[in-house]
Amino acid sequence: MVKAAVFDVGETLIDETRIWSRWADRLGVSRFAFMGVLGGTAALERSHRDAFEILRPGLDIEAEIAAWEKDEPDGLRNHFDADDLYPDVRPALRGLREAGVQVIIAGNQPARAYDALLAMDLPADSIHTSEGWGVAKPAPEFFAKVAAVAGMRPEEILYVGDRLDNDVLPAGRAGMRTALLRRGPWGYLHADRVEASAADVVIDDLYGVLPALRRLGTD
């Protein structure tokens, strides 16, 4: 029986539209162009960082982030806050906890994302970031950390995310059950691939997690 649900962050809990829009404004390109090129990198299975190189060849992303912080020290820049939560996050996570399911948030995020997520007072038992752990998805060590903080066997854990490469496939290899969320550019594109059949369930929103857990519990 699955006893814990573990959630990715970007485009699972957090709508990244405002982040990418601010990046477009920062780089001086239209938001439509930025989003289109970003979607193209997702479709071609290229890193999202390639979008920056395509739009601004030779751009030093880390130097640009540092300059942005200097220019707008009090702005969100490439960060997020509670206004970026998808509307189903709080009720869906609350419903899981009320059903006795352990809820964990663990994704590829910088350490500062921990503070942002913690400030949201989400109905979660614990929050973790890849930078805080010193290991990122899709490394097996990341999913070993997930199992350790859950205190459960891998098969008792459902990992929920919007990507095959970073979420479903490596979590499955770690022995976990998996849910592919059709949300965000990667979610829609990956759900349309043959490999999506590797997921235990494909869901359209987070309200689908609890019914999926109940079905998996009868397998």
Secondary structure as a PSIPRED ss2 file (coil, helix, strand):
# PSIPRED VFORMAT (PSIPRED V4.0)

   1 M C   1.000  0.000  0.000
   2 V C   1.000  0.000  0.000
   3 K C   1.000  0.000  0.000
   4 A E   0.000  0.000  1.000
   5 A E   0.000  0.000  1.000
   6 V E   0.000  0.000  1.000
   7 F E   0.000  0.000  1.000
   8 D C   1.000  0.000  0.000
   9 V C   1.000  0.000  0.000
  10 G E   0.000  0.000  1.000
  11 E C   1.000  0.000  0.000
  12 T C   1.000  0.000  0.000
  13 L C   1.000  0.000  0.000
  14 I E   0.000  0.000  1.000
  15 D C   1.000  0.000  0.000
  16 E C   1.000  0.000  0.000
  17 T H   0.000  1.000  0.000
  18 R H   0.000  1.000  0.000
  19 I H   0.000  1.000  0.000
  20 W H   0.000  1.000  0.000
  21 S H   0.000  1.000  0.000
  22 R H   0.000  1.000  0.000
  23 W H   0.000  1.000  0.000
  24 A H   0.000  1.000  0.000
  25 D H   0.000  1.000  0.000
  26 R H   0.000  1.000  0.000
  27 L H   0.000  1.000  0.000
  28 G C   1.000  0.000  0.000
  29 V C   1.000  0.000  0.000
  30 S C   1.000  0.000  0.000
  31 R H   0.000  1.000  0.000
  32 F H   0.000  1.000  0.000
  33 A H   0.000  1.000  0.000
  34 F H   0.000  1.000  0.000
  35 M H   0.000  1.000  0.000
  36 G H   0.000  1.000  0.000
  37 V H   0.000  1.000  0.000
  38 L H   0.000  1.000  0.000
  39 G H   0.000  1.000  0.000
  40 G H   0.000  1.000  0.000
  41 T H   0.000  1.000  0.000
  42 A H   0.000  1.000  0.000
  43 A H   0.000  1.000  0.000
  44 L C   1.000  0.000  0.000
  45 E C   1.000  0.000  0.000
  46 R C   1.000  0.000  0.000
  47 S C   1.000  0.000  0.000
  48 H C   1.000  0.000  0.000
  49 R H   0.000  1.000  0.000
  50 D H   0.000  1.000  0.000
  51 A H   0.000  1.000  0.000
  52 F H   0.000  1.000  0.000
  53 E H   0.000  1.000  0.000
  54 I H   0.000  1.000  0.000
  55 L H   0.000  1.000  0.000
  56 R C   1.000  0.000  0.000
  57 P C   1.000  0.000  0.000
  58 G C   1.000  0.000  0.000
  59 L C   1.000  0.000  0.000
  60 D C   1.000  0.000  0.000
  61 I H   0.000  1.000  0.000
  62 E H   0.000  1.000  0.000
  63 A H   0.000  1.000  0.000
  64 E H   0.000  1.000  0.000
  65 I H   0.000  1.000  0.000
  66 A H   0.000  1.000  0.000
  67 A H   0.000  1.000  0.000
  68 W H   0.000  1.000  0.000
  69 E H   0.000  1.000  0.000
  70 K H   0.000  1.000  0.000
  71 D H   0.000  1.000  0.000
  72 E C   1.000  0.000  0.000
  73 P C   1.000  0.000  0.000
  74 D C   1.000  0.000  0.000
  75 G C   1.000  0.000  0.000
  76 L C   1.000  0.000  0.000
  77 R C   1.000  0.000  0.000
  78 N C   1.000  0.000  0.000
  79 H C   1.000  0.000  0.000
  80 F C   1.000  0.000  0.000
  81 D C   1.000  0.000  0.000
  82 A H   0.000  1.000  0.000
  83 D H   0.000  1.000  0.000
  84 D H   0.000  1.000  0.000
  85 L E   0.000  0.000  1.000
  86 Y C   1.000  0.000  0.000
  87 P C   1.000  0.000  0.000
  88 D C   1.000  0.000  0.000
  89 V H   0.000  1.000  0.000
  90 R H   0.000  1.000  0.000
  91 P H   0.000  1.000  0.000
  92 A H   0.000  1.000  0.000
  93 L H   0.000  1.000  0.000
  94 R H   0.000  1.000  0.000
  95 G H   0.000  1.000  0.000
  96 L H   0.000  1.000  0.000
  97 R H   0.000  1.000  0.000
  98 E H   0.000  1.000  0.000
  99 A C   1.000  0.000  0.000
 100 G C   1.000  0.000  0.000
 101 V C   1.000  0.000  0.000
 102 Q E   0.000  0.000  1.000
 103 V E   0.000  0.000  1.000
 104 I E   0.000  0.000  1.000
 105 I E   0.000  0.000  1.000
 106 A E   0.000  0.000  1.000
 107 G E   0.000  0.000  1.000
 108 N C   1.000  0.000  0.000
 109 Q C   1.000  0.000  0.000
 110 P C   1.000  0.000  0.000
 111 A H   0.000  1.000  0.000
 112 R H   0.000  1.000  0.000
 113 A H   0.000  1.000  0.000
 114 Y H   0.000  1.000  0.000
 115 D H   0.000  1.000  0.000
 116 A H   0.000  1.000  0.000
 117 L H   0.000  1.000  0.000
 118 L H   0.000  1.000  0.000
 119 A H   0.000  1.000  0.000
 120 M C   1.000  0.000  0.000
 121 D C   1.000  0.000  0.000
 122 L C   1.000  0.000  0.000
 123 P C   1.000  0.000  0.000
 124 A C   1.000  0.000  0.000
 125 D C   1.000  0.000  0.000
 126 S E   0.000  0.000  1.000
 127 I E   0.000  0.000  1.000
 128 H E   0.000  0.000  1.000
 129 T E   0.000  0.000  1.000
 130 S H   0.000  1.000  0.000
 131 E H   0.000  1.000  0.000
 132 G H   0.000  1.000  0.000
 133 W H   0.000  1.000  0.000
 134 G C   1.000  0.000  0.000
 135 V C   1.000  0.000  0.000
 136 A C   1.000  0.000  0.000
 137 K C   1.000  0.000  0.000
 138 P C   1.000  0.000  0.000
 139 A C   1.000  0.000  0.000
 140 P H   0.000  1.000  0.000
 141 E H   0.000  1.000  0.000
 142 F H   0.000  1.000  0.000
 143 F H   0.000  1.000  0.000
 144 A H   0.000  1.000  0.000
 145 K H   0.000  1.000  0.000
 146 V H   0.000  1.000  0.000
 147 A H   0.000  1.000  0.000
 148 A H   0.000  1.000  0.000
 149 V H   0.000  1.000  0.000
 150 A H   0.000  1.000  0.000
 151 G C   1.000  0.000  0.000
 152 M C   1.000  0.000  0.000
 153 R C   1.000  0.000  0.000
 154 P H   0.000  1.000  0.000
 155 E H   0.000  1.000  0.000
 156 E H   0.000  1.000  0.000
 157 I E   0.000  0.000  1.000
 158 L E   0.000  0.000  1.000
 159 Y E   0.000  0.000  1.000
 160 V E   0.000  0.000  1.000
 161 G E   0.000  0.000  1.000
 162 D C   1.000  0.000  0.000
 163 R C   1.000  0.000  0.000
 164 L H   0.000  1.000  0.000
 165 D H   0.000  1.000  0.000
 166 N H   0.000  1.000  0.000
 167 D H   0.000  1.000  0.000
 168 V H   0.000  1.000  0.000
 169 L H   0.000  1.000  0.000
 170 P H   0.000  1.000  0.000
 171 A H   0.000  1.000  0.000
 172 G H   0.000  1.000  0.000
 173 R H   0.000  1.000  0.000
 174 A C   1.000  0.000  0.000
 175 G C   1.000  0.000  0.000
 176 M C   1.000  0.000  0.000
 177 R E   0.000  0.000  1.000
 178 T E   0.000  0.000  1.000
 179 A E   0.000  0.000  1.000
 180 L E   0.000  0.000  1.000
 181 L E   0.000  0.000  1.000
 182 R C   1.000  0.000  0.000
 183 R C   1.000  0.000  0.000
 184 G H   0.000  1.000  0.000
 185 P H   0.000  1.000  0.000
 186 W H   0.000  1.000  0.000
 187 G H   0.000  1.000  0.000
 188 Y H   0.000  1.000  0.000
 189 L H   0.000  1.000  0.000
 190 H H   0.000  1.000  0.000
 191 A H   0.000  1.000  0.000
 192 D C   1.000  0.000  0.000
 193 R C   1.000  0.000  0.000
 194 V H   0.000  1.000  0.000
 195 E H   0.000  1.000  0.000
 196 A H   0.000  1.000  0.000
 197 S H   0.000  1.000  0.000
 198 A H   0.000  1.000  0.000
 199 A C   1.000  0.000  0.000
 200 D C   1.000  0.000  0.000
 201 V E   0.000  0.000  1.000
 202 V E   0.000  0.000  1.000
 203 I E   0.000  0.000  1.000
 204 D C   1.000  0.000  0.000
 205 D C   1.000  0.000  0.000
 206 L H   0.000  1.000  0.000
 207 Y H   0.000  1.000  0.000
 208 G H   0.000  1.000  0.000
 209 V H   0.000  1.000  0.000
 210 L H   0.000  1.000  0.000
 211 P H   0.000  1.000  0.000
 212 A H   0.000  1.000  0.000
 213 L H   0.000  1.000  0.000
 214 R H   0.000  1.000  0.000
 215 R H   0.000  1.000  0.000
 216 L H   0.000  1.000  0.000
 217 G C   1.000  0.000  0.000
 218 T C   1.000  0.000  0.000
 219 D C   1.000  0.000  0.000
